[in-house]
Amino acid sequence: MQLDDRFPESLSSNTALSQDFFDEIKKSTNELDYDKTIHLTSVAINAIKLSQLTIAYDHRAYGLMRQCKFDAAIQDIKKMIECHPELGTNYLKLANVLDMQGKQERVYRVCDEALKKSKILEDDPLYGKLVQLRNAADEKRTRRIDPLAVLPIKLDAQIFTLLTTKERVNLMYISPLWRQRISQCEAAWESVKDNPYPLQGSLVARVLPHVAKHIKELQFPTHSIVMLSKYLEHMENGYFAQIEKLKLLVNFARTQNATMLFINAFWKIRYTLTTLHLEIPECKYSIKLAEILFYCRNLKVLTYVVVNGSLPVALGDLELLEDSHDSLIDLSLSTRSVITGQPLKTLVRWCPNLRRLVIGECSSDVFDIVLEDCPKLDIFYFDNNRGVITLPCLSDLNEKYNKNSSSNDTDNTSFLTKTTITTTTTPIIATTSSVQLNDNDTVGQLRILSTPTSYLYHGSGTPISQLMRFLQKNQKTLEQIYANMSMTTEQKENGEPHPLLPNYGVNMLSFDRLEHLTYVADIYGVMEKFFLNSIESSHSSLNSFEAVDSFNIPAVVDTLIKIPPVQKLKFFYHTDQEALRRNTYQYNYGDTEQKQQQDDAAAEQSMVRLFESYASSCNNYHLLPSTIEFNNDNNTRVLETVIFEECKFITDNVLNTFAEIKTLKALKLKNISAAYKITTRGFKDFLIKLGQNTRIMQLELNHMDEVVKEDDGDEMLCLIGKNMIWLKTLHLEDLANITYQGINDMLDVIKGKIFRNLTIEQCEAIAEQEYKIENHIKKYCLHVNLEVDNSYCG
């Protein structure tokens, strides 16, 4: 049935007063019966008002129906019935809308009410329609078919896996059949994330006896000992026969009574449990690390977080183990107190096969312990207390190795190599080679090294001497380095910088496998120069380069020009550059020539030179250095992603040159000020040129109000929509000068292109406008995912 059939009239039935009624008013006036005249005219006025109001509601209800906004249409039709309860057409309209929603019980009641209340004769066609609709609703409401009874079991399973855990639990209470089908669906319960409400408790706990046997991965934050006990008791009773991964977040104060529950539960699941993530408020009264390692002998991955406690207390009695825990290869530790070397040494000696180690806030002597007692490490995150950088797990390295090995088996020439390299793929357990070290340490096999990642929060750096030992030992195997070389606490206490440059005994190393390098420059510039010399002299494996707080941009550019292009390039200043410069050796003790290298003009010229070189090499592969051999499999490395944050060397001239690099796919500009010699006109020209010359697919603009001024924000959006035909993702953040109208205009222009994702954060003019933008997207059938976050606005 068509919509117009269900909603037969776009206007209400004629409820106007008859001519006889107005003749009566005229008659009373002629007879000077003014009381009757007043009464009749008042009745007429009210009737006219109701009639016009009903017509207005009718129009709006029809429009809402056309947009499938049935609930809103129902409200308008109900108001029409209130105005004219005697009109059966309004009841028919309401019944039809409810019928379209499948609410047969309500359809029956509305039709029955209309037949009883409205003055409709049996020979009226309207009467027949109401009877017919009522009878059809009566038949439908009494004939109920359980869809689960007719659907194939395989199709049931596919549906159940798409539901949330809460939805599946609620559906189990429909009938015994539903409970049976859902509880027997292994795929639906393989991974469960339960988020119980403090007052309502856990929904999953109620059905655990039926589904626990299927659960392989469980995440459960607990707010009381009662909820925790339910889960642990079910484990103790053997319900979790296949559990492999368990994540427990304990959110209540004391866990003293839960210690035995933990022990009994872990003992029961000891054969299957391989991954455990345990966060507890304190370790004094809770299960200790020694007990976990003793009862969970097959554990491979362990994350142990103590909100309030220290590592010595959390360890417990490690002598309980008797033998080493050989299966544990991935260990993450975080405590409120600073982790020191001695308790860590005690722990890692019982875990000789560790390949991934993540340590929260810790002292510098932890470096020495790891060097001496963790010879098999592939990944080491030192002082990763903020979690600013997300680095790979062992499974990621294994996947990468398997992929590269497969590629090598197919085509041994598929990698970009120098003539001195035979392959870029080696086993995860790297083969050792002769490397001249400052001490008698053996060659390491570390692949990822991350020193303190809290530099974004003005944290302290890593002692250079200890960092250098790590780099020397693992130079042949390191693939990713995150090195924070900012001032350490000791340096600050000693009043550095000092007038003499430090000598670390090594000018460069050979990082044969290095693919990613992020460093925070040291105050003397010695380690920055060391890294630049190393990647310049090493093989051409580097594809991602990030420099934080660098004050020697010309030297950075010289190195980047000499090596093959990187795929990702990032420059970031997390503090005021002038303040940073005043805290360096060059500022305090350098000569005029050294200070000139730090001048903004020199940095600008260097960046222009870099992008001219990249534009030439990336756009013309044959112009790359002759030592590089290219294949025909499109594995040639070119610049694709660039990020600039608070960089003063970004000017109109730099952007103009940058837009010539045709291989660009992603760009992020954050905190770029007009004080950096960027004009509004220059930035608009840059956007046009970027769209015309490149296939830019991702663009993020963050806090650029001084460049994108009040009257230019919407024009900038239109330029993006018109010129960037390959754009898929646009992220706009903290831009005060863009408006709702500008967003709509951009979406109009971009219609029909491949644009898919729009994220708007902390943009004041867009606040409270999300629904309007969503309506615009729906109106033009745009396939765009919209995300608006105004939590910090206003």
CORTA-V173975 format. One record per backbone hydrogen bond with DSSP energy under -0.5 kcal/mol. CO is the residue of the C=O (numbers start at 1). NH is the residue of the N-H. E is the energy in kcal/mol with one decimal. If there is no record, write none. Layout:
CO,NH,E ; CO,NH,E
//
This chain:
2,6,-1.6 ; 3,7,-1.9 ; 13,15,-0.5 ; 18,22,-1.1 ; 19,23,-2.1 ; 20,24,-1.9 ; 21,25,-1.5 ; 22,26,-2.2 ; 23,27,-2.3 ; 24,28,-2.3 ; 25,29,-1.8 ; 26,30,-2.2 ; 27,31,-1.9 ; 28,33,-2.5 ; 29,32,-1.4 ; 32,34,-1.4 ; 33,37,-1.9 ; 34,38,-2.7 ; 35,39,-2.3 ; 36,40,-2.7 ; 37,41,-2.5 ; 38,42,-2.1 ; 39,43,-2.1 ; 40,44,-2.3 ; 41,45,-2.8 ; 42,46,-2.3 ; 43,47,-2.3 ; 44,48,-2.6 ; 45,49,-2.5 ; 46,50,-2.5 ; 47,51,-2.3 ; 48,52,-2.8 ; 49,53,-2.7 ; 50,54,-2.5 ; 51,55,-2.0 ; 52,56,-2.2 ; 53,57,-2.5 ; 54,58,-2.4 ; 55,59,-2.4 ; 56,60,-2.4 ; 57,61,-2.9 ; 58,62,-2.1 ; 59,63,-2.1 ; 60,64,-2.6 ; 61,65,-2.1 ; 62,66,-1.9 ; 63,67,-1.2 ; 64,69,-2.9 ; 65,68,-1.9 ; 68,70,-1.2 ; 69,73,-1.8 ; 70,74,-2.6 ; 71,75,-1.6 ; 72,76,-1.6 ; 73,77,-2.3 ; 74,78,-2.3 ; 75,79,-1.4 ; 76,80,-1.7 ; 77,81,-2.0 ; 78,82,-1.9 ; 79,83,-1.8 ; 80,84,-2.2 ; 84,87,-1.6 ; 86,88,-0.6 ; 86,119,-0.8 ; 87,90,-0.5 ; 87,91,-0.7 ; 88,92,-2.0 ; 89,93,-2.2 ; 90,94,-2.2 ; 91,95,-2.6 ; 92,96,-2.2 ; 93,97,-2.0 ; 94,98,-2.2 ; 95,99,-2.0 ; 96,100,-1.9 ; 97,101,-1.1 ; 98,103,-2.3 ; 99,102,-1.0 ; 102,104,-1.4 ; 103,107,-1.9 ; 104,108,-2.3 ; 105,109,-1.8 ; 106,110,-2.4 ; 107,111,-2.4 ; 108,112,-2.2 ; 109,113,-2.2 ; 110,114,-2.2 ; 111,115,-2.1 ; 112,116,-1.3 ; 113,117,-2.7 ; 114,118,-1.6 ; 118,120,-1.6 ; 121,124,-1.6 ; 124,127,-1.0 ; 124,128,-1.3 ; 125,129,-1.9 ; 126,130,-2.2 ; 127,131,-2.2 ; 128,132,-2.5 ; 129,133,-2.5 ; 130,134,-2.4 ; 131,135,-2.5 ; 132,136,-2.0 ; 133,137,-2.2 ; 134,138,-2.3 ; 135,139,-1.9 ; 136,140,-2.1 ; 137,141,-2.5 ; 138,142,-1.1 ; 139,143,-0.9 ; 142,144,-0.8 ; 145,147,-0.7 ; 146,149,-1.3 ; 146,150,-0.6 ; 147,150,-0.9 ; 147,151,-1.6 ; 152,156,-1.9 ; 153,157,-2.0 ; 154,158,-1.5 ; 155,159,-1.9 ; 156,160,-2.7 ; 157,161,-1.9 ; 158,162,-0.6 ; 159,162,-1.1 ; 159,163,-0.5 ; 160,163,-1.0 ; 164,168,-2.2 ; 165,169,-2.3 ; 166,170,-2.1 ; 167,171,-2.1 ; 168,172,-1.2 ; 169,172,-0.6 ; 170,173,-1.4 ; 171,174,-1.7 ; 175,179,-2.3 ; 176,180,-2.4 ; 177,181,-2.7 ; 178,182,-2.6 ; 179,183,-2.1 ; 180,184,-1.4 ; 182,185,-1.2 ; 184,186,-1.1 ; 185,189,-0.9 ; 186,189,-0.7 ; 186,190,-0.5 ; 187,190,-0.7 ; 190,216,-2.5 ; 190,217,-2.1 ; 192,194,-0.5 ; 192,219,-2.4 ; 194,221,-1.0 ; 197,201,-2.7 ; 201,197,-1.3 ; 203,206,-0.9 ; 203,207,-0.5 ; 204,207,-1.5 ; 204,208,-0.7 ; 207,210,-1.6 ; 207,211,-1.4 ; 208,212,-2.9 ; 211,214,-2.2 ; 211,215,-0.7 ; 212,215,-0.8 ; 216,244,-2.7 ; 216,245,-2.9 ; 217,192,-3.0 ; 218,247,-2.8 ; 219,194,-2.6 ; 220,249,-1.8 ; 222,251,-2.7 ; 224,228,-1.9 ; 225,229,-2.4 ; 226,230,-1.7 ; 227,231,-1.4 ; 228,232,-2.5 ; 229,233,-2.9 ; 230,234,-1.8 ; 231,235,-2.0 ; 232,236,-2.5 ; 233,237,-1.9 ; 234,239,-2.3 ; 235,238,-1.5 ; 239,241,-1.8 ; 244,274,-2.5 ; 244,275,-2.5 ; 245,218,-2.4 ; 246,277,-2.9 ; 247,220,-2.9 ; 248,250,-0.6 ; 248,279,-2.6 ; 249,222,-3.1 ; 249,251,-0.6 ; 255,258,-0.9 ; 255,259,-0.6 ; 256,259,-1.1 ; 258,262,-2.6 ; 259,263,-2.3 ; 260,264,-2.7 ; 261,265,-2.4 ; 262,266,-3.1 ; 263,267,-2.0 ; 264,268,-1.5 ; 265,269,-1.6 ; 267,270,-0.8 ; 269,272,-0.7 ; 269,273,-2.4 ; 270,298,-0.7 ; 274,300,-2.7 ; 274,301,-2.6 ; 275,246,-2.4 ; 276,278,-0.5 ; 276,303,-2.7 ; 277,248,-2.7 ; 278,305,-2.7 ; 279,250,-2.9 ; 280,307,-2.5 ; 281,308,-1.4 ; 283,286,-0.5 ; 288,292,-1.9 ; 289,293,-2.6 ; 290,294,-1.9 ; 291,295,-2.3 ; 292,296,-2.4 ; 295,297,-0.9 ; 296,299,-1.2 ; 300,329,-2.1 ; 300,330,-2.2 ; 301,276,-2.6 ; 302,332,-2.6 ; 303,278,-3.0 ; 303,305,-0.5 ; 304,334,-1.8 ; 305,280,-2.5 ; 305,307,-0.5 ; 306,336,-0.5 ; 308,283,-0.6 ; 309,336,-0.5 ; 309,337,-2.1 ; 310,314,-2.0 ; 311,315,-1.9 ; 312,316,-0.8 ; 314,289,-2.8 ; 315,290,-2.1 ; 316,318,-1.0 ; 317,320,-1.6 ; 318,321,-1.8 ; 319,322,-0.7 ; 321,323,-3.1 ; 324,326,-1.2 ; 325,328,-0.6 ; 329,355,-3.0 ; 329,356,-2.0 ; 330,302,-2.8 ; 331,358,-2.6 ; 332,304,-2.7 ; 333,360,-2.0 ; 334,306,-2.7 ; 339,363,-2.5 ; 340,344,-1.1 ; 341,345,-2.6 ; 342,346,-2.0 ; 343,347,-1.6 ; 344,348,-2.8 ; 345,349,-1.5 ; 347,350,-1.7 ; 348,351,-1.0 ; 350,325,-3.2 ; 351,354,-1.1 ; 355,378,-3.3 ; 355,379,-2.4 ; 356,331,-2.6 ; 357,381,-2.8 ; 358,333,-2.8 ; 359,384,-2.6 ; 360,383,-0.6 ; 361,339,-2.6 ; 363,366,-1.4 ; 364,367,-1.5 ; 364,368,-0.5 ; 365,369,-1.6 ; 366,370,-2.4 ; 367,371,-2.2 ; 368,372,-1.9 ; 369,373,-3.0 ; 370,374,-1.7 ; 374,377,-1.1 ; 378,447,-3.2 ; 378,448,-2.3 ; 379,357,-2.2 ; 380,382,-0.6 ; 380,450,-2.5 ; 381,359,-2.5 ; 381,383,-0.5 ; 383,385,-0.9 ; 383,453,-0.8 ; 388,390,-0.5 ; 389,391,-0.7 ; 393,396,-0.5 ; 393,397,-1.5 ; 394,398,-2.6 ; 395,399,-2.3 ; 396,400,-2.3 ; 397,401,-2.6 ; 398,402,-2.6 ; 399,403,-2.3 ; 400,404,-2.6 ; 401,405,-2.8 ; 402,406,-2.3 ; 403,407,-2.1 ; 404,408,-2.4 ; 405,409,-2.1 ; 406,410,-1.5 ; 407,411,-2.7 ; 411,414,-1.4 ; 415,417,-0.7 ; 417,629,-1.3 ; 418,421,-1.6 ; 424,426,-0.5 ; 428,430,-1.4 ; 433,435,-0.6 ; 435,437,-0.7 ; 447,479,-3.5 ; 447,480,-2.2 ; 448,380,-2.2 ; 449,482,-2.7 ; 450,382,-3.9 ; 453,456,-0.6 ; 454,457,-2.0 ; 454,459,-1.2 ; 455,458,-1.8 ; 463,467,-2.1 ; 464,468,-2.9 ; 465,469,-1.4 ; 466,470,-1.6 ; 467,471,-2.3 ; 468,472,-2.7 ; 469,473,-2.2 ; 470,474,-1.8 ; 472,475,-0.8 ; 473,444,-2.7 ; 474,477,-1.4 ; 474,478,-2.0 ; 475,512,-0.6 ; 479,515,-3.1 ; 479,516,-2.3 ; 480,449,-2.4 ; 481,483,-0.5 ; 481,518,-2.9 ; 482,451,-3.2 ; 482,484,-0.6 ; 483,485,-0.8 ; 483,520,-2.5 ; 484,462,-2.3 ; 487,461,-1.3 ; 488,492,-2.1 ; 489,493,-2.2 ; 490,494,-1.8 ; 491,496,-2.1 ; 492,495,-1.1 ; 502,504,-0.5 ; 509,511,-0.8 ; 510,512,-1.3 ; 511,514,-0.7 ; 515,543,-2.6 ; 515,544,-1.7 ; 516,481,-2.0 ; 517,546,-2.8 ; 518,483,-3.0 ; 519,521,-0.6 ; 519,548,-2.8 ; 520,485,-1.4 ; 522,525,-0.6 ; 523,585,-2.8 ; 525,529,-1.8 ; 526,530,-2.1 ; 527,531,-2.5 ; 528,532,-2.2 ; 529,533,-2.7 ; 530,534,-2.2 ; 531,535,-2.5 ; 532,536,-1.6 ; 533,537,-2.0 ; 534,538,-1.6 ; 539,541,-1.9 ; 543,567,-1.7 ; 543,568,-1.9 ; 544,517,-2.1 ; 545,570,-2.2 ; 546,519,-1.9 ; 546,548,-0.5 ; 547,572,-2.2 ; 548,521,-2.3 ; 552,556,-1.9 ; 553,557,-2.8 ; 554,558,-2.2 ; 555,559,-1.8 ; 556,560,-2.5 ; 557,561,-2.2 ; 558,562,-1.1 ; 559,563,-1.2 ; 567,640,-2.5 ; 567,641,-2.7 ; 568,545,-2.4 ; 569,643,-2.3 ; 570,547,-2.5 ; 571,645,-2.2 ; 572,549,-2.7 ; 572,574,-0.5 ; 576,580,-2.5 ; 577,581,-2.5 ; 578,582,-2.0 ; 579,583,-0.6 ; 580,583,-1.0 ; 581,584,-1.6 ; 584,588,-1.6 ; 585,589,-3.2 ; 585,590,-0.5 ; 586,590,-1.5 ; 591,595,-2.3 ; 592,596,-2.0 ; 593,597,-1.1 ; 594,598,-0.6 ; 595,598,-1.1 ; 596,599,-1.3 ; 599,603,-2.0 ; 600,604,-2.7 ; 601,605,-2.5 ; 602,606,-2.2 ; 603,607,-2.3 ; 604,608,-2.2 ; 605,609,-2.1 ; 606,610,-2.4 ; 607,611,-2.5 ; 608,612,-2.1 ; 609,613,-2.0 ; 610,614,-2.6 ; 611,615,-2.6 ; 612,616,-1.8 ; 613,617,-2.8 ; 614,618,-3.1 ; 614,619,-0.5 ; 615,619,-1.0 ; 616,620,-0.8 ; 620,623,-2.1 ; 621,624,-1.8 ; 625,628,-1.8 ; 627,419,-0.6 ; 629,417,-0.5 ; 640,665,-3.2 ; 640,666,-2.6 ; 641,569,-2.5 ; 642,668,-1.9 ; 643,571,-2.4 ; 644,670,-2.3 ; 645,573,-1.8 ; 646,648,-0.6 ; 647,650,-1.1 ; 649,651,-0.8 ; 651,655,-2.6 ; 652,656,-2.3 ; 653,657,-1.8 ; 654,658,-2.7 ; 655,659,-2.1 ; 657,660,-1.6 ; 658,661,-1.8 ; 660,662,-1.0 ; 661,664,-1.3 ; 662,695,-0.6 ; 664,695,-0.8 ; 665,697,-3.1 ; 665,698,-2.3 ; 666,642,-1.9 ; 667,700,-2.3 ; 668,644,-2.7 ; 669,702,-2.4 ; 670,646,-2.6 ; 671,673,-0.6 ; 673,676,-1.7 ; 674,677,-1.3 ; 674,678,-0.5 ; 677,652,-1.7 ; 677,679,-0.5 ; 679,683,-2.2 ; 680,684,-2.1 ; 681,685,-2.3 ; 682,686,-1.9 ; 683,687,-2.1 ; 684,688,-2.0 ; 685,689,-2.6 ; 686,690,-2.9 ; 687,691,-2.0 ; 688,692,-1.9 ; 689,693,-2.5 ; 690,694,-1.7 ; 697,728,-2.6 ; 697,729,-2.5 ; 698,667,-2.0 ; 699,731,-2.6 ; 700,669,-2.5 ; 701,733,-2.4 ; 702,671,-2.4 ; 704,707,-1.0 ; 704,708,-3.3 ; 707,709,-1.1 ; 709,712,-1.9 ; 709,713,-1.0 ; 712,716,-2.2 ; 713,717,-1.7 ; 714,718,-2.0 ; 715,719,-2.1 ; 716,720,-2.0 ; 717,721,-2.4 ; 718,722,-2.5 ; 719,723,-2.2 ; 720,724,-1.9 ; 723,725,-1.3 ; 724,727,-1.2 ; 725,754,-0.7 ; 728,756,-2.5 ; 728,757,-2.8 ; 729,699,-2.1 ; 730,732,-0.5 ; 730,759,-2.6 ; 731,701,-2.5 ; 732,761,-2.7 ; 733,703,-2.4 ; 734,736,-0.6 ; 735,738,-0.8 ; 739,743,-1.9 ; 740,744,-2.2 ; 741,745,-2.6 ; 742,746,-2.2 ; 743,747,-2.4 ; 744,748,-2.3 ; 745,749,-1.9 ; 746,750,-2.4 ; 747,751,-0.6 ; 748,751,-0.6 ; 750,753,-2.0 ; 756,785,-3.9 ; 757,730,-2.5 ; 758,787,-2.1 ; 759,732,-3.1 ; 760,789,-2.8 ; 761,734,-2.6 ; 762,764,-0.7 ; 763,766,-1.6 ; 763,767,-0.7 ; 764,767,-0.9 ; 766,769,-2.1 ; 769,773,-1.9 ; 770,774,-2.5 ; 771,775,-2.2 ; 772,776,-1.9 ; 773,777,-2.3 ; 774,778,-2.4 ; 775,779,-2.6 ; 776,780,-1.7 ; 777,782,-2.6 ; 778,781,-1.3 ; 782,784,-1.6 ; 784,786,-0.6 ; 785,758,-3.0 ; 787,760,-3.1 ; 789,762,-3.1 ; 790,793,-1.5
//
